Amino acid sequence: MINESAKRMLELDKMLTMAAEYTVSPAGRRLAERHAPSTDERQVQAWLEETEEAARLLETGASIPLSAMEGIDEIIALLGKGRVYVPSELYQLNVWLTSIAQMKRYMASKRQAAPRIASYAESMDDCPELRQELNRCLRGSSLADEASPELGRIRRQLYAIEGKIEKKLEQTMVKYKSALQESIISKRRGHYVIAVKRDLRKQVPGTVWDESSSGQTLFVEPGDIAVLQQEWDSWKADEERECYTIQAQLSAMAEARTSELEWNIEAMAAFDFITARGKMSRSYNGIRPAMNKEPLVRLVQARHPLIAAERCVPLDAEIGADWQQLMITGPNTGGKTVALKTFGLLVLLHQCGFLIPAAAGSELGIFHKVMADLGDGQSLEQSLSTFSSHMTNVALMVREANHRSLLLLDELAAGTDPGEGIALSVALLEHLMEMKARVVATTHFNEIKRFASQTPGCMNASMTFDPETLRPLHRLVIGEAGESRAFAVARRFGLLERIVARAESLAASSGQQLQLHMPAPQVTSRQAAKRKPEENSHAEGNKPAKQSGAQHRAGDCVWIHPLRRTGIVYREADERGNVIVQVEDRKLTFNQKRLARYIDRSKLYPGQDYDMDIVFESKENRKKRHQMNRKHVEDVVIVTKPGEDE
């Protein structure tokens, strides 16, 4: 229902990341990160009920016994693969099963307050037989002596031999006291050793198993205990075999409950994510809005959840009941885009099963598509301009729009020629009205405001502005169009007062010829030829028109209809009405019916006696002509192209 671009524009990705931070287990975090809005009303209702119940439990100060499930993913993933778990892994499994039993007991006590999520706990299996056996066989992360009678017998033998070895070593240390570095008994590579000085090594018979970092101390197993050590090694090997047998039995018991253990992971992860939704919803005082069968949005005192409550002005707005399209207007920095994002994000949060930051009376329907076009969308990598980016998004909206679509359009008609942009925007709004899509858009253009005021099913809304403080109030008023307040915003941000005042005077003369208070620039014929017709038509107050039979004088700037550009008249019309026109560096012939007066030569050149050779001749030819006018010069020739006769 939402693509990655809209998900990012409306900041749903940030909200899901925030929810993931509230989870305590890796499996719960994965659920949060992969979560997506649903278009199934029953699924959305179930999610909302879960979140509401979790928030209600948390509100009472309850501590839900969630499990962090550290290492459990890896343990469960190896079930059925013949894995024999070591005691530390069996201990982790036992701790987790204990937390499952705690969750079942806790949820059983909360059936009245949270019936839906309490029912989920009933499907969990804490595997009491397995848990009982693990409790019997384990002491912490080690196997207990009571794990089996044979293990108990073997370890008693080991304890007895270790006692004999220690007693023998104490006697040895007394016997070789003068050769010892210090009077301690330690173990090296599984052997009991004493610390002997290197230079007195020969006084203590036995096997060297290690030495100190300085090399001055040798750790020697005295020959007096060699027999006892061999006997200990034999019993130790028996212990390891018995431990492996017990671990294999416990692993087999766990493997026999694979399906129950896998379901427990899913259920505990679901509890983790449900609790995270409840925690996040409580962080912004969310409520569960009424569900409407129709695709509408009615927000009462709604806030954007990523804006601090003390800085966010509540939003009251609706769409989908009495009107399908809402045009939001008002000043820059006035909160139009925030209002747009609030519409889209709250709809998405609702369909993700989160409570929304709004007041009672809010109402939302189910939308199958939520699409947005926010920001300028420029991309150097994809060679996208602002306008082409907008059109890419809008074209996708048009293809997929239906009566259960919510389309959010920021700055309609922006990024291109205002006239064409406005026309495109009105045509788009008309088409989306036919498709019955719900549209919320922002704009600064009066033509679109007028369209909204005159079109059934379309409504204006404005962001309010305080003219005294020159600050936006960020409050949306339905039913009236707002003003852009560009001059007030410019003043507020420190633009020079004389610039703003001048802009106001220019705006006041809108629709009349602007009186520009600046000296007229000297326009050369080449510059005039490069101007587009609309530039000069704005300056002159009219458009070039065909002037059949009109006499064009040398130096006039004319509009050449076949070429759709301007040129400078080089030779006036002959008896057939053909005029030679200079276009850049070429001189071309056109019938005067194909030409229109664009700029009179009197506005291009200073004075009637202006030397037109400066326009039409190259500097080199003008120099030659000057020489030839003074006297005859050998080998000086002026070459002209056909049609450029002198």
C-alpha positions in Angstrom: 0.0 0.0 0.0 3.0 2.3 0.3 6.3 2.4 -1.7 9.7 3.0 -0.1 9.8 6.6 -1.4 6.5 7.5 0.3 7.5 5.6 3.4 10.6 7.8 3.7 8.8 11.1 2.8 6.1 10.5 5.4 8.7 9.3 8.0 7.1 5.9 8.7 10.6 4.4 8.5 11.6 6.6 11.5 8.6 5.5 13.5 9.3 1.8 12.9 12.9 2.4 13.9 11.7 4.1 17.0 9.4 1.1 17.8 12.3 -1.2 17.3 14.2 0.6 20.0 11.5 -0.3 22.5 11.9 -4.0 21.8 14.1 -6.2 24.1 14.8 -9.2 21.8 16.4 -9.6 18.4 13.3 -11.5 17.2 11.0 -8.6 18.4 13.3 -6.1 16.7 13.1 -7.9 13.4 9.3 -7.9 13.6 9.3 -4.1 14.2 11.7 -3.4 11.3 9.8 -5.5 8.8 6.4 -4.3 9.9 4.2 -2.8 7.2 0.7 -1.2 7.0 -2.2 -3.6 6.3 -5.3 -2.9 4.1 -7.3 -5.7 5.8 -9.7 -4.0 8.2 -9.9 -7.1 10.5 -6.1 -7.3 10.8 -5.8 -3.6 11.6 -8.6 -3.9 14.2 -6.7 -6.9 15.8 -3.4 -4.9 15.9 -5.0 -1.9 17.4 -6.7 -4.0 20.1 -3.3 -5.6 21.0 -1.6 -2.2 21.2 -4.4 -0.7 23.3 -4.3 -3.6 25.7 -0.5 -3.5 26.0 -0.7 0.3 26.7 -3.4 -0.3 29.3 -1.2 -2.8 31.1 1.8 -0.5 31.0 -0.3 2.4 32.3 -1.0 0.4 35.5 2.7 0.3 36.1 2.9 -3.4 35.3 6.3 -5.0 34.2 5.6 -7.5 31.5 8.0 -10.4 31.9 9.5 -10.3 28.4 12.5 -12.4 27.5 15.6 -11.0 25.8 16.0 -14.5 24.2 19.8 -14.0 24.1 21.3 -16.9 22.1 18.0 -18.6 21.7 17.7 -18.0 18.0 20.9 -19.9 17.4 19.9 -22.8 19.7 16.5 -23.3 18.1 18.0 -23.0 14.6 20.1 -26.1 15.3 17.2 -28.3 16.4 16.8 -31.2 14.1 20.4 -31.1 12.9 21.9 -33.6 15.4 23.4 -30.9 17.5 24.5 -32.0 21.0 24.2 -28.9 23.2 26.9 -27.9 25.7 25.8 -27.2 29.3 25.9 -23.4 28.8 23.5 -23.7 25.8 21.2 -26.0 27.8 21.3 -23.5 30.7 20.2 -20.7 28.3 17.4 -22.9 27.0 16.3 -23.5 30.6 16.3 -19.8 31.5 14.2 -19.1 28.4 11.6 -21.8 29.2 11.4 -20.4 32.7 10.6 -17.0 31.2 7.9 -18.6 29.0 6.3 -20.1 32.2 6.4 -16.7 33.8 4.7 -15.0 30.8 2.0 -17.7 30.9 1.3 -17.1 34.6 1.4 -13.3 34.2 -1.0 -13.3 31.2 -3.3 -15.7 33.0 -3.7 -13.1 35.7 -4.5 -10.4 33.1 -7.3 -12.0 31.3 -9.8 -9.4 32.4 -7.6 -6.4 31.5 -6.1 -7.7 28.3 -8.2 -10.6 27.0 -6.8 -10.7 23.4 -3.1 -10.8 24.2 -3.7 -13.0 27.3 -5.2 -15.6 24.9 -1.9 -15.7 23.0 0.0 -16.9 26.0 -2.3 -19.9 26.3 -0.8 -21.2 23.0 2.7 -21.1 24.4 4.3 -24.3 25.8 6.9 -24.0 28.6 7.7 -27.8 28.1 7.5 -28.7 31.8 9.0 -32.1 31.5 12.0 -30.7 29.6 12.3 -27.8 32.0 12.1 -30.2 35.0 14.9 -32.4 33.6 17.1 -29.4 32.9 16.6 -28.1 36.4 17.6 -31.5 37.8 20.7 -31.9 35.6 22.1 -28.4 35.7 23.7 -26.3 38.3 24.2 -23.0 36.6 25.9 -23.6 33.3 27.5 -26.9 34.4 26.1 -30.5 34.8 25.3 -31.4 38.4 26.7 -34.5 40.0 23.0 -35.7 40.3 22.6 -35.7 36.5 23.1 -39.4 36.5 24.2 -42.1 39.1 27.3 -42.9 37.0 28.4 -39.3 36.8 28.0 -39.0 40.6 30.2 -42.1 41.1 32.9 -40.9 38.7 33.1 -37.5 40.3 33.4 -39.0 43.8 36.4 -41.0 42.6 37.9 -37.8 41.1 37.3 -35.8 44.3 39.0 -38.6 46.3 42.1 -38.7 44.0 42.4 -34.9 44.0 42.5 -35.0 47.7 45.3 -37.6 47.7 47.2 -35.6 45.1 47.0 -32.4 47.2 48.1 -34.2 50.3 51.1 -35.7 48.4 52.0 -32.3 47.0 52.0 -30.7 50.4 54.4 -33.4 51.6 56.6 -32.8 48.5 56.7 -29.0 49.1 58.1 -29.6 52.6 60.6 -32.1 51.2 61.9 -29.6 48.5 61.3 -26.4 50.3 64.7 -24.9 49.4 64.1 -25.4 45.7 60.7 -23.7 45.5 60.1 -20.2 44.2 56.9 -20.0 46.2 54.7 -22.4 48.2 51.7 -22.8 46.1 49.9 -25.6 44.2 48.5 -24.9 40.7 47.4 -26.6 37.6 49.1 -26.5 34.2 47.6 -28.4 31.2 45.5 -30.4 33.6 48.4 -31.5 35.8 49.1 -30.5 39.4 52.4 -28.6 39.6 54.6 -26.7 42.1 56.8 -23.6 41.3 60.5 -24.5 41.2 63.5 -22.2 40.7 65.2 -22.8 37.4 68.7 -23.1 38.8 67.5 -25.8 41.3 65.4 -27.8 38.9 67.5 -30.9 39.2 66.7 -31.2 42.9 63.0 -31.9 42.2 62.4 -34.9 40.0 59.4 -34.8 37.8 57.9 -33.4 34.5 58.0 -29.7 33.6 54.7 -28.6 32.2 55.2 -24.8 32.0 57.5 -21.9 32.9 57.0 -18.3 33.9 57.2 -15.4 31.5 60.6 -14.5 32.9 61.8 -18.0 32.6 63.1 -18.1 36.2 60.3 -20.3 37.5 59.4 -23.8 36.2 56.1 -25.5 37.0 57.0 -29.1 37.7 54.7 -32.1 38.3 56.7 -34.1 41.0 57.4 -37.7 40.2 55.8 -38.7 43.5 52.3 -37.9 42.2 52.7 -39.3 38.6 50.8 -42.5 39.3 48.0 -40.6 41.1 47.8 -38.2 38.1 47.4 -41.0 35.6 44.6 -42.5 37.7 42.9 -39.0 37.8 43.3 -38.7 34.0 41.5 -42.0 33.5 38.6 -41.0 35.7 38.4 -37.6 34.0 38.0 -39.3 30.6 35.2 -41.4 32.0 33.5 -38.2 33.3 33.7 -36.5 29.9 32.1 -39.6 28.2 29.3 -39.6 30.8 28.7 -35.9 30.5 28.4 -36.2 26.7 25.8 -39.0 27.1 23.7 -36.8 29.4 24.0 -33.7 27.1 22.9 -35.9 24.2 19.9 -37.1 26.1 18.9 -33.6 27.1 19.4 -32.4 23.5 17.2 -35.2 22.2 14.5 -34.1 24.6 14.7 -30.6 23.3 14.7 -31.8 19.7 11.5 -33.7 20.4 9.8 -30.4 21.3 11.1 -28.5 18.2 7.7 -27.3 17.0 6.7 -26.0 20.5 10.0 -24.2 20.9 9.8 -22.6 17.5 6.3 -21.4 18.2 7.4 -20.0 21.6 10.0 -17.9 19.8 7.3 -16.4 17.5 4.9 -15.8 20.4 7.5 -14.2 22.6 8.7 -12.0 19.7 5.1 -11.0 19.1 4.6 -10.1 22.8 7.8 -8.1 22.5 6.6 -6.1 19.5 3.1 -5.6 20.9 4.6 -4.2 24.1 6.9 -2.0 22.0 3.9 -0.6 20.2 2.2 0.1 23.5 5.3 1.8 24.9 5.7 4.0 21.8 2.0 4.9 21.6 2.1 5.9 25.3 5.2 8.1 24.6 3.0 10.5 22.6 -0.3 9.8 24.5 -1.8 8.0 21.6 -5.5 7.0 21.3 -7.4 4.4 19.3 -9.5 6.3 16.7 -12.9 5.1 15.6 -12.9 2.9 12.6 -15.0 4.0 9.6 -16.0 1.7 6.8 -15.5 4.6 4.3 -12.0 5.9 3.3 -12.1 9.1 5.3 -9.8 11.0 7.7 -11.2 13.0 10.6 -8.5 14.3 12.9 -9.3 16.1 16.2 -6.4 17.8 18.0 -3.9 15.6 16.1 -0.1 16.1 16.4 2.8 14.9 14.4 4.5 12.2 16.7 8.0 13.3 15.8 7.5 16.9 16.9 7.7 17.6 20.6 4.2 18.1 22.1 5.1 21.6 23.5 6.2 22.8 20.0 3.4 21.2 18.0 0.1 23.0 17.3 -2.8 20.5 17.2 -4.4 19.9 13.9 -8.2 19.7 13.3 -9.0 18.5 9.7 -10.9 16.0 7.7 -11.3 14.6 4.2 -13.4 12.0 2.6 -16.8 12.8 4.0 -18.1 16.1 2.7 -15.2 16.7 0.3 -12.6 14.6 -1.5 -9.9 17.2 -2.0 -8.4 19.6 0.5 -6.2 22.5 -0.7 -4.0 23.8 2.1 -2.7 27.4 1.5 -1.0 29.9 3.7 2.5 31.4 4.4 5.8 29.8 4.0 7.1 28.2 7.2 3.4 28.2 8.2 3.1 24.4 8.7 1.5 23.3 5.4 3.9 20.5 4.8 3.7 19.3 8.4 -0.1 19.2 8.1 0.3 17.1 4.9 2.8 14.7 6.6 0.5 14.5 9.7 -2.4 13.3 7.5 -0.3 10.7 5.8 1.7 9.4 8.8 -1.3 9.0 11.1 -3.1 7.0 8.5 -0.1 4.8 8.1 0.4 4.4 11.8 -3.2 3.5 12.2 -3.0 0.8 9.6 0.2 -0.5 11.3 -1.7 -1.0 14.5 -0.2 2.0 16.5 -2.3 4.4 18.5 -2.3 7.9 17.1 -1.5 11.2 18.8 -5.0 12.8 18.6 -8.1 13.4 20.7 -11.4 11.6 21.1 -13.6 12.1 18.1 -10.9 11.2 15.6 -12.0 8.8 12.9 -10.1 6.9 10.2 -11.0 4.6 7.4 -8.9 2.0 5.6 -6.9 3.2 2.6 -5.4 0.8 0.0 -2.9 3.3 -1.3 -1.1 6.1 0.5 1.1 8.1 -1.9 3.1 11.3 -1.5 5.0 13.8 -3.5 6.9 16.0 -1.0 10.1 18.0 -1.3 11.8 19.0 -4.5 13.0 15.5 -5.4 16.1 16.6 -7.3 18.6 13.9 -8.1 21.9 14.3 -9.8 22.4 10.6 -10.0 19.0 10.0 -11.8 19.2 13.3 -13.7 15.9 14.4 -12.2 14.9 18.1 -11.9 12.3 19.3 -9.4 9.6 19.3 -12.0 10.5 15.9 -13.6 10.6 14.4 -10.1 7.2 15.7 -9.4 5.9 14.4 -12.7 7.4 10.9 -12.0 5.5 10.7 -8.7 2.3 12.2 -10.1 2.2 9.9 -13.1 2.4 6.9 -10.7 -0.4 8.4 -8.6 -2.6 8.8 -11.6 -2.0 5.1 -12.7 -2.9 3.7 -9.3 -5.5 6.1 -7.9 -8.9 4.8 -6.8 -11.6 5.7 -4.3 -9.4 4.2 -1.5 -6.3 6.2 -2.3 -4.9 9.0 -0.1 -2.7 11.2 -2.3 -0.5 13.9 -0.7 0.8 16.6 -3.0 3.2 19.4 -1.8 3.5 22.7 -3.7 1.2 22.1 -6.7 2.3 23.8 -9.9 5.9 24.3 -8.6 9.1 23.8 -10.5 7.9 25.0 -13.9 6.3 27.9 -15.7 3.5 29.0 -13.4 0.9 29.2 -16.2 1.6 25.7 -17.4 2.0 24.3 -13.9 -1.3 25.7 -12.8 -3.1 24.2 -15.9 -1.5 20.8 -15.3 -2.5 20.9 -11.6 -6.1 21.8 -12.3 -6.3 19.1 -15.0 -4.8 16.6 -12.5 -7.2 17.6 -9.7 -10.1 17.2 -12.1 -9.0 13.7 -13.1 -8.4 12.6 -9.5 -11.9 13.9 -8.6 -13.3 11.6 -11.3 -11.3 8.7 -9.8 -12.8 9.6 -6.3 -9.3 9.6 -4.8 -8.8 11.5 -1.6 -6.3 14.4 -2.2 -4.6 16.7 0.3 -2.4 19.3 -1.5 -0.6 22.5 -0.7 -0.3 25.5 -3.0 0.5 29.2 -3.2 -1.4 29.9 -6.5 -4.7 31.8 -6.5 -5.9 30.0 -9.6 -5.9 26.7 -7.7 -7.5 28.3 -4.6 -10.2 29.5 -7.0 -10.6 26.1 -8.4 -11.1 24.7 -4.9 -13.7 27.3 -4.0 -15.7 26.7 -7.2 -15.5 22.9 -7.5 -18.0 20.6 -5.6 -16.1 18.1 -3.6 -13.1 20.3 -3.1 -12.4 22.5 -0.1 -9.9 25.3 0.8 -8.1 25.4 4.1 -5.5 27.9 5.3 -2.7 28.0 7.8 -3.2 31.1 10.0 -0.7 33.9 10.3 -0.3 36.7 12.9 0.2 39.9 11.0 1.3 41.8 14.1 4.1 39.4 15.1 4.8 38.4 11.5 4.8 34.8 12.7 2.8 31.8 11.5 0.3 30.3 14.0 0.5 26.8 12.5 -3.3 26.4 12.9 -5.4 25.0 10.1 -8.7 26.7 9.3 -11.1 24.8 7.0 -13.2 26.7 4.5 -11.0 29.6 3.7 -8.0 30.2 1.4 -4.8 31.6 3.0 -2.3 34.1 1.8 1.4 33.3 1.1 2.6 36.3 3.2 5.9 36.3 1.4 6.7 39.9 2.3 6.0 39.4 6.0 8.1 36.2 6.0 10.9 38.0 4.2 10.9 40.8 6.8 10.9 38.2 9.6 14.0 36.6 8.2 15.9 39.8 7.9 15.7 40.8 4.2 16.5 44.5 3.7 13.4 46.7 4.2 14.0 48.7 1.0 14.0 45.5 -1.0 10.7 44.3 0.6 9.1 47.7 0.2 10.1 47.8 -3.5 8.7 44.3 -4.0 5.4 45.4 -2.4 5.2 48.4 -4.8 5.9 46.1 -7.8 3.2 43.6 -6.6 0.7 46.5 -6.2 1.2 47.3 -9.9 0.4 43.7 -10.9 -1.5 43.5 -14.2 -0.1 46.8 -15.3 3.3 47.6 -16.9 5.9 47.4 -14.1 7.7 50.7 -13.7 11.3 49.5 -13.2 13.4 52.1 -11.5 16.7 51.4 -13.3 18.5 52.7 -16.4 17.6 51.0 -19.6 20.5 48.8 -20.7 22.1 49.2 -24.1 20.7 46.2 -26.0 22.8 45.1 -29.0 21.3 43.5 -32.1 22.9 40.2 -31.2 21.3 40.2 -27.7 18.0 41.2 -29.2 18.2 38.3 -31.7 18.8 35.8 -28.8 15.8 37.0 -26.8 12.7 34.8 -26.8 9.5 36.4 -27.9 7.8 36.1 -24.5 10.6 38.0 -22.9 10.1 41.0 -25.1 6.4 40.7 -25.2 6.4 41.1 -21.4 8.7 44.1 -21.7 6.7 45.7 -24.5 3.2 44.8 -23.3 2.3 43.0 -26.6 3.1 39.9 -28.6 4.7 39.8 -32.1 2.0 39.6 -34.7 2.0 39.2 -38.4 2.2 42.6 -40.1 1.6 41.7 -43.7 2.9 44.3 -46.1 4.6 46.3 -43.3 7.9 47.9 -44.3 10.8 46.6 -42.2 13.8 48.9 -42.0 17.4 47.8 -41.9 18.3 47.3 -38.2 14.8 46.3 -37.1 14.6 43.2 -34.9 11.9 40.9 -36.5 10.3 37.6 -35.5 10.8 35.0 -38.2 7.8 32.7 -38.1 9.3 29.7 -40.1 12.3 29.6 -37.7 10.4 30.6 -34.6 13.2 33.0 -33.6 14.4 36.6 -34.1 16.8 38.2 -36.6 18.0 41.6 -37.7 16.9 43.1 -41.0 19.9 43.5 -43.3 18.3 44.6 -46.6 14.8 46.0 -46.9 12.1 44.4 -49.1 12.7 44.3 -52.8 9.9 44.6 -55.5 8.9 41.0 -54.7 8.7 41.7 -51.0 11.8 39.6 -50.1 13.8 40.8 -47.1 17.3 39.8 -46.2 17.6 39.0 -42.5 20.8 38.4 -40.5 20.4 35.3 -38.2 23.5 35.0 -36.1 26.4 34.9 -38.7 24.2 34.0 -41.7 22.1 36.3 -44.0 18.9 34.6 -45.1 16.1 35.7 -47.4 12.4 35.6 -46.3 9.2 37.1 -47.8 8.1 40.0 -45.6 4.8 38.1 -45.0 6.8 35.6 -43.0 8.2 38.3 -40.7 6.7 40.3 -37.8 7.9 43.5 -36.2 9.5 42.6 -32.9 11.7 45.6 -31.7 12.0 48.8 -33.7 15.5 49.8 -34.6 15.0 53.1 -32.7 14.9 51.2 -29.5 18.0 49.2 -30.3 20.6 51.8 -31.5 21.5 55.2 -30.3 20.4 57.8 -32.9 19.2 57.6 -36.6 22.7 57.9 -38.0 24.0 54.8 -36.3 26.5 53.0 -38.5 24.8 49.7 -39.3 28.0 48.2 -40.6 29.0 47.7 -37.0 26.1 45.2 -36.8 26.4 43.5 -40.2 30.1 43.7 -41.1 33.1 42.0 -39.4 35.7 44.1 -37.9 38.2 43.1 -40.6 35.8 44.0 -43.5 35.0 47.4 -41.9 38.7 48.2 -41.7 39.3 47.2 -45.3 36.3 49.3 -46.4 37.6 52.3 -44.5 41.0 52.0 -46.3 39.3 51.7 -49.7 37.2 54.8 -49.1 40.4 56.8 -48.5 42.5 55.6 -51.4 43.1 52.7 -53.8 44.9 49.9 -52.0 46.5 47.0 -54.0 45.4 43.4 -53.1 42.7 44.5 -50.7 39.5 42.6 -51.4 36.2 42.3 -49.6 34.5 39.0 -50.3 30.7 38.7 -49.9 28.5 35.6 -50.0 25.8 35.3 -52.7 22.9 37.5 -51.9 25.0 39.9 -49.9 25.8 42.3 -52.8 27.1 45.6 -52.0 
